[in-house]
Amino acid sequence: MLVMNTSKLMLTACISVALFFAQLLLAADTDAKFQKILAVQKALLEGQDHFKKGNYQAAVFILEAQIASIDGNKEYLQLLHNAYQGHIRDLQAKGLTEEISKYEKRLQILDSGITQSAKSGTVAPVSTPAVPPASVTAPASVIASALSKFVAPTKVVEQPKIAQDAPKVRGKIEDANEDNPFSFTNTQRYHDARLRLDQAEKEFAGKNFRLASKLYEESYRLEPKVMPQSVERWAYCRLYSVVEAMNQKQNAKLDPQWENEIRVSLSMAPQLQSFGNTLLANIDQRKQEIGATNPLQPGATVVEVKHTGPYQGNWYLAETKNFRVWHHLNQADATQVAKSSEACRVEAAMKWFGAVGNDWTPICEIYLHPTAQEYSKSTGAPVASPGHTTLKTEGVRVLSRRIDLHTDEANMMTGVLPHETTHVVLAGRMGDQPVPRWADEGMAVLSEPKNRIQKHLDNLPKHARENTLFHVSRLMQMADYPEPKLVGPFYAQSVSLVDYLTRLKGPQAFGEFMKDGLKNGYESALSRHYGIQSYNDLNQSWWNTCFSNNTAAKN
């Protein structure tokens, strides 16, 4: 996400919610509230329709899914009450005693809440139960020893093995409130997450670690609260995938994502620190053997990191030529973030402009907040945001650069840092005008892993059916974000359009097109750089490509 100040205008903050567990990016708290209101109204209408048709079970299911968001809606509660009664009658006719008991308890809870609130004339809003923070209890020796065998980089890296005393696969998550319709566990999202998590645990037990990792990630995207007891096994699967990739690419160019993936895994499961450090040492050795001092630019100079602190507020500083990383980490992790920031800067600049350019003056400040809550408190950004960028510019001059992140975000290194660094790289590189939001966000998202890019593209058919996509002439001439309800379509289409034009002639051709378009107009620039004569022609060709095969970002 991006915030930019110019000498004449302060642009609003771009809060890019890249949670790999959320489908829709939220522009601000108001957008989140708006989405909840829409979801509640939709559930109410669908529930009423099922109730009128006598489909009481369906009505109950739909209404319970949004119960935590109704904010005291009496009509909603009354309809749920009536649906419970109808569903209980159906269960009695079938003789399903256990199910009858469960829904009778829920009806009693609902009736009690309505009766108590009726005395004051209001229905109290429902609060989501607090969930204790994630913890991993397995001893470090268990998995570390199972993964400990490692050989020289010229040989095959031995696959990690699971020791006999490895963590036992857990069963279903127990929830003391499972009979309470107000519990967060009685939502469709939670139940879908539970199903994926249970399948992930089965695949892990069967040593199908690649599939297990995918299912763990899908579960976490749907509902992070189901994951605390499974975090270490997910981290194990991610490290296993790194070892597989290293074995498959013995003599090929090093993949910078390996180090990022290792760091993320270790932040999830510190018990694997020993093995993770061994992997990192192996990667460093390979770099030396192939002469790649920088994994993103072979032959580049080694990044030097200077450490100082503590400063006020117990902040420490890791400083490179272009970044000051303010943090509360250990020195090794701070070094990795600083080096990765420099690497992301090089990669983004080379990708879009073919040259890194001069060192930054002023330097870019990166603040690593320990938690999402502290990040939100310090910056005013929503807790759900993984991070954001703030820039102040005056024409081509960049007066200040700042990135705020929080280290409890699982994708900080692999997705959020490259995304936000791209925003900083683009500032001042397109001429006197700020980079328009559609291009800025599209280019930044394309710096993320392919699975995160694909999440945006997968939403396009839904937005097309809802008729919320923009004609490209409108999208390309938007200087800022649209109204909150259109932020999701805006992101999906921006990513898709930038990806489409980039695939036609490459990223640097797109960079030149943007410079020309900002100076002389996009329609004429389309003709000069792509041979596309008009907005209508671009809209048609993009649409046909996007919805005929939907292959963008899959290759």
N, C-alpha and C positions, 0 to 999 in steps of 0.2 A: 504494500500500500504506500501511498505517497502523499506528502503534504508539501506544498510549494508556496513560497512567498516571493512576489516580485516587488519592485519599487512602487508599483501602482496598485497592486492587488494581492490580497492574501487568498489563496485557493484553499478550499476545504480539505480536510484530512482524507486520505485514501486508506481506508482500513481494509486490507485484503485478507479476508478470512479464508485461509487455505487449509483449514482443518481437514485432514484426510478422512474425518468422520462426519462431515457435513456436506450436503449437496448444494445448498444455496449460500452464496456469499452475502453477508450483511454489510450495508454501508454504515449503519450506526444503530444505536439502541432503538431508535424509533422504528427502524425497518424491522427489527426483531419483533417488536410489539405488534406491528402491523401484520406480520406473517402469522403470529399467534391468533390474532383476531380473525383473520381469514380462515385459518384451520378450524377454529371453534365454530364459526358460522357454517362452514362446509359440513362439519360433522353433525351439527344440529339439523341442517336440512336433510342430509342423508338419513339420519336417525329417524326423523319424522316420517320420511317416505317409507322406510322399512317397517316402522310401527303401524302405519296405516294399512300396510299390506299383510300385517300379522307375522312379519319376520322378526320376532322379538330377539332372538339370539344375535342376528346381524345388527340390530339396533343397539344392543348392549355392547357388542364388540366395538362398533364405531364410536359410540359415545364415551366409553371408558378410555379410548386411546387419547382423548384430548382433555380428560378430567382435570389434569394439573394446570391447565391454561385458562379455565373458564372464568376465573376472577369473580366468583359469586353470582353467576348467571342463573337466576331462579327458574327460568323457562327450561334451561338445559337440565338442571337437577330434577325438575318435575318429570320431564320426559324420560330421564334415566330411571327414576322411581317406577314409572308405569311400565317401562320396558322390562325391568327386573321382575315385576309382578307377572307380566305375560310370559316371560321366559321360565319362571318357576312353575307356572301352570302347565307349560309344555313338558317340562322335566317330570312333573308329577304324573302326567299321562303316560310317560315312558318308563316310569319306575326307577329313575336314576337318582338314588338316594344321596350319594356322595355329592353330586353336582347340586342337588337341591339344597343341601346343607350349606355349601359354599356360597351360593347366591342369596340364601336367606340371611347369612351373616353380613353380606355386602348391603343388602337392603336395610338391615337393622342399623348399620353404620350410617347409611345415607339418611334414613328417617331420623336418627338421633341428631345428626348435624342440622337438618332442616328445622326440626322442632326447637333446638336450642337457639338457633339464629333467628327464628321467627319472633322470639321474645323481644329482640332488639330491632326487628324489622329489616335485618340484613342477613345475608349469607356470607360467612367468613371465607375469604380466599384460601385455597389449599396451598400449603407449602410443601416443597419437595424435601424428603428426608435427607439429612446429611449423610455422606458416605465417607468413611475413614480413608485417609490417603493410602495410595498403593504401597505395598510392602512386599519384599521378597525374602522368604525365610530360609530357603535352601542354603546349606553351607557352601562356601566358595570352592572347597576342595572337590565337591561332587562333580560339577560340570567342568571345572577347570582341569581336573585330572582326566576327564573323559576327552577333552579337546587338546590335551597337552602335547601330543606327538606332532612334531613339526620338523620339516627338513629344509635343506638349502633351496634357494629359489630356482636353481637349475633342475631340480627334481620336482616330482609331483607332491603337492601339499596333501598330507593325509587328511581324509575326511574326519570331522569330529565324531566321536562315538559317545553313546550314552552309557554311563556306568550303571551297574545293577541297583545301586542305591540312589539313582537319580530321582528327582521329584516325582511323586505319583500323580497321575492324571486325575484332576479333580472332577467331580460330578457336577450336577447342576448347582447353581448358586442358590443357597438357602436364603429366603427372604421372610422375615417375621411378619411382614405386612401383606403377604400375597393374597389374603382375603379382603384387603382394604382397597376399594376402588379408587381411593385418592392417592395410593402409593404410586411412585414413579415407575414401579415395576409393572404396573397394569397399563402399559402403553404398547402400541404395536411396534414402535421402534425398539423398545427393550426386549420384547419377545423375539423379534427378528435377530437381534444381537445375540441373544441366548442360544438360538438355534445354530448360528454360525460358530459361536464359541464352543458349543458341545461337539460340533463336527470337527473343529480345529483340534480339540483335545484328542479325539479319536485318531485323527491323522498323525498327530504327534506321537501317540502311543504306537502307531504302526510305522513310525520312522519315515513318514512321508512329509519331510520338513518343508519342502518348497510349497506344497499345497497348504500345509498347516499355517505357514507364515501369511499366505494370502487370506486365509479365513480369519486369522487373528486380526489382521488389518481391517477387513470388512466389518468385523464385530466391533472393533474400536471406533470406527467411523460412525457406526450407528448409535452406540451408547458406551462412552468411556467407562461408565461406572460398573460394567460387568467384568472389567479386565484386571483388577488388582492382583488376584491370585494366579494369573496366567502370564504376567509380564515377563518373568524370567524365561519361560519356555518360548515366548515370542522372540525375545532377544537371541536365544540359542538358535532358533531357526534362521534369523537374519545373518548371524555369523556363519552358519553352515552354508548359506547361499554365497557369501563372500568367498569362502574357501573353494566352493565349486567353480566360481567365476575365475579365481586365480589359477586353478588347475587347467581350465579351458583356454587360458590366454598366457601360456608360459612365456612366449617370446614376442607377444604383441604389446602394443602401447598400453601403459598403465591406465586404468580407469580411475579418475579422481573420485568417483562415487564410492570406491572401496573404503577409503579412509573415512569419508563422511558416514557411511553405513556402520562402520566399526564404532565410531564415536557415539552415534545415536544408540547403538545396542548397549554400549557400556553405561550410558546414562540411564538406560532402562534397568540394567542388571549389573550393579557394581561388583557382584560376586564373580563376574567373568573378566575382571580387570586383567588378571595375569595372562590369560590366553589372548585377550584383545591386544595387549601390549606386544605380545609375541608376533601377532599378525602385523601390527604397525611396523615393528622392527624388520620384518620380512619384506614389507613394501619398500621401506627405506633402502634396504640392501639391493633390491631390484632396480631402484632408481639409479643407484650408483653404478650398477653393472651396465645399464643401457644409456647412462649419461643424461638422465632426465632429472635435473635438480628441481624442476617445477613440473608436476604432473600435467599441468595444462599448457605448458609452453616449454618443450624440451630445449635445453641449452640456456634457459634463463638463469639469472643470478639467484643465489640462495637468498631467501627472505630472512632478514635479521629482525629479531624481536627483542625489544628492550623492556625489562620489567621494573616497575617502581611501585611505591606505596607501602603501607596503606595511607589513604587520604581521608578527609572528612566523610563520615558515614561508612567507614571501613571499606571504601572502594579501593581496588587495586587497578593498576594500569599496565596493559601490554601494548607497546607502540611499535609500528612499522613506518615505512616511508609515507604511506597513504592513509593509515588508520590508527586511531587511538581506541583501544578496546577497554572500556571501564567494566569491571567485573568483580565477582566474589568467588571465583573459581580457584582451583589449584593451578600452579604455574604451567603444568603440561597441557591442561585443557585450554587455558587462555592462549597459549602459544598456538595450539591447533586452530582456534577460532581466528586468530590474527593472520596466520598463514593462509587459511581457507578464504578469508576476505580478500587478500591480495590475489589469490588464484581466481576467485570469482570475478574480480575486476578485470584481470587479464583476459579471461575467457569471454566476458560480455563485450569488451572493447574490440577484441579480435574478430568476434563473430559478426558484429553489426557494422564495424568501420574498417576492419583490416589493419588497425594499428592501435597500440595501447595509448599513445599520447604522453604528454608530460605528467610528472608526478603532481598530485593534487595540492593546490594551495587555495583555500585552506584545506587542512586535512579533514578526513571524515571521522566523526565521533560515533562510536558504537557503544550503546549502553545495554549490558546484559543483566536484565532483572531476574532475580531468582525464581519468581513465580508469576503466574498470570495475574494474580490479585495485586501483587506489588507493582507489576508493570502498569496495570490499569490505574492504580492509585497515583502513581508517579506521573503518568502521561495523560490521563483522562480518556484513554482509548478503552473500548469495550474489553471485558475479560476474555471474550471469545476470540479476539484478534490475536494472531500469532506474532504480529510485529508490524511496524510501519516506518516510513521514511519521511523526514522533514527537510525540505530544501528551501533556500532563499536565493533567488537569482535576480540579475539585472542584465537583460539582454543575454549575451553569451557568457557573461561573468557569473560564476557561482560564488555567492557570498558566504554561504554556510551549508554544511552537509551533516546530517545526523540520521542514524538508524537506531531504533529501539526494538529489542527482542526480549523474549523470556526463555530461560534455559530449560523449563519443564515442558516445552513444546517439542514433541517427538521428532518433528520434521524440521527443526531449526537449521541444522547443518545442511541437509539434503535439498530442502525446498525453499524455506523462508529466507535464509541468508543470500542464496543466489538471486532470488526474486528482488529483494530489497536493494542489493548491490547493483543490479541492473538499472533500477530507477536512478541511482546516483551516477552511474556511468553515462546515461542518456542525457542528463542535465547539461545544457550548454553545448551539446554536440550537434544540434539540429538547426542552429542559427539563432536569430534574435527572438524567435517565438518559443514559448514552452511546448514541450511535446504534448499533443492532445491525449486525453485520457485513454481513448480506445487503443491507440498505438502503444502508449506507455505501459498499460496493463497487459496488452497482448504480448509485447516483446518480453516483459518481465515474467509472465507465466511460462513462456516457452523456454525459460532457463531452468525450469523445474523438471523433476523426473517425469518420464512419459506417462506413468499411471496417473499422476496428478493433472497433467495436461488433458488426458483423456476424460477425466471426470467432468471437465467443462464441456468438452465436445459431445459427450453422451447426453447432455441436457438439451442439445439443439432440437431434436425431433419434438420433444415436449413443448418447447417454446414456440416452435413452428405451428403445432396444433393449436396452441393458445393464442396465436396471432400476436405475439409480443416481440417478435424480431423486428429490426429496423431495416428500412431500405438503406443501402450502403451510402447513399448521398447524405442521408440524415446522420448516420453513425459517424462518418468521416468528418463531418462539419461540426460535431459536438465538441466543445472545448472542455466540458466537465462531465460529471456523471449525470445520468437521468434521475427521475424521481425514484424513491426507494424501491417501489414494487417492480421496477424494471432493471434493477441492478443485476439480478441473475442472468436474464437474457443478454444484457449489455456485456457482461464478462464472457459468456459463452460465445457470442458472436464476434467480439473483439479478438479473442484468442483464435477463433476459426479463420477470420479474415486475414489476420497477420500471418498465420500459418499457411494459408492458401497462397498469398502473394510471395511469401518467402520461398515456397516450394517451386514457384514458377521460374525464378532466376537467382535464388540464393539470398541469404540474409543481408549481404553488403549492398546488393542491388536494391533491396527494400530500404536500407538506410539512405541511399542516394535519392530514392523516390520520395522519402519523407522530407528530406531537406528541400528538394525542388517543390514538393507540394505545399509546404508551409510558406514558401516564398512566392510561388507563382500560381498556386491553385492546384488542387488534387486532380481535377478532370483532365487538364492539359498535361499534368505530370504522368498520368496513367497512359496517355498516348505516347509520350516520349520514352518512357521506361519499359512499358509492357505491351505497347501496341493495342491497348484497349481504348476504344474511342470515346466512351461515355460512362457515366455512372450506371446507366441502365444495362449496358453491356457487361460491366463488372458484376452487377447484382445478379444478372442471369447466369453468367459463367460460374460465379461462386456458388450460387444456389444449386445449379446442376451438379457440380462436383461434390458439394457437401452432402446432398441428399440422394445422390445416385449410388455412391459406394461408401460414404462416411469413413474413409480410410485415414483421414488426417491424424497424425501423431501416433499411428499404430506401427508404422514402418521404422 
